[in-house]
Amino acid sequence: MTKSLSTTTAIPVRSSPVPPNMRENGLWVFESRHAETFAMSVTQHSFLKLLWIREGRAAIEVGTETHDCEMGDLVVVPPRTRHRIVDSPNSPVSLCGLGVNEKQLKCVGPVMPLFRLGVYAGPRISTLRIEHQFRKLLYLVDQDDVASQLSSVAVAMELLADLALRLTPSVRGKANGISNRGLPKEEPSDPMLEAYLDWLQRNFYEPLTLDGAAKASGMSRRTFTSRFKQRTGMTWLEYVNMLRVRRAEELLQEADRKVTSIAFQCGFDDLSTFYRAFKRITGRTPSR
C-alpha cells in the first residue's frame, strides 16, 4: 500500500468537524486533522460523502452499528445517513473528504444506489489510486479559474466511476462479455493481488507493464511474477493477452469492424503482435 501523505502544520488540528462547503460545481473537498479532543455529534448530509483515512484509526457509528477503519481505508457514507466519527484513543485520524451533490451533478444519480455505507480496506481499493486523486482534488479546488473547477469535477467523476465499477455486482471474467474459459480459479489469495485481478478485467486495454502491475499489487517484480503465475496458471503477459484476445473475439463477430480498429481497441499497439497473440490463444487467425 502506498505510504500515506504526512500531516504537516499547514493542516490545522481540529476539535470539531469541518463545516460543509458545497461549491457551485457540486463538490465539497476537504482535509481534517483531528486533535485528541476531537468530538463529533451525530450528523447527516443530503449528499454522498467519501472519507479517505490518511492516518490514525477511528470508528464510524451508524445507529447501533460500528464500522472500524484505519489508515488507507475508504469510508462511503450515503446521503441522509446519520453517522459520526469516533477516533481511537491516542490515535486520532487525519483524513481527506469528498462530498458529491447528485442534484448538481445529475450524471451521478443512476449509480447512487451502489454507494452503500461501508469501509473498504486499503489493499482492496489500491487500484483506485485514492491518494493520487485526493492530491489533485485538494489542489484544483483551491484554484479560482473555471478550467481548474472543471478539472476537479473530472477527477471526482473518475474516482466515483472507478468505485462504482468496483461495487457493481459481477462475476470475474464476464466483464465486457469475456467468458470464464481460461480465467483464474476462485481460491483465497493475497487481497491486493485479487484487487488487481478485478481491476484488470475492466482495464486490460490500457498501456500496461509488469512493473506497474507489481507496484499496484504492493509487491516486488519477482514476488508478483511468482504469485501471479501460482494464482492464474499463466504469466502476466499471457493473462493480459488472453483478456485482450477474448474481447477481440467478441468484437470480430460484429459486421463492418476493421481488424486494425479492433486490435487498437483491445490494447494491442501493432497488428503483428495482435495476429501472433490471437493465433497462439485461439488457434485461428482473426479473419477466420
Secondary structure as UniProt FT lines:
FT   TURN            9..10
FT   STRAND          13..14
FT   TURN            24..25
FT   STRAND          27..34
FT   TURN            36..37
FT   STRAND          48..55
FT   STRAND          57..62
FT   TURN            63..64
FT   STRAND          65..70
FT   TURN            71..72
FT   STRAND          74..77
FT   TURN            79..80
FT   STRAND          83..88
FT   TURN            89..90
FT   STRAND          94..100
FT   TURN            102..104
FT   HELIX           106..114
FT   STRAND          118..120
FT   HELIX           122..128
FT   HELIX           130..140
FT   TURN            141..142
FT   HELIX           146..167
FT   TURN            172..173
FT   HELIX           175..177
FT   TURN            181..182
FT   HELIX           191..203
FT   TURN            204..205
FT   HELIX           210..216
FT   TURN            217..218
FT   HELIX           221..232
FT   HELIX           236..252
FT   TURN            255..256
FT   HELIX           259..265
FT   TURN            266..267
FT   HELIX           271..282
FT   TURN            286..287
//
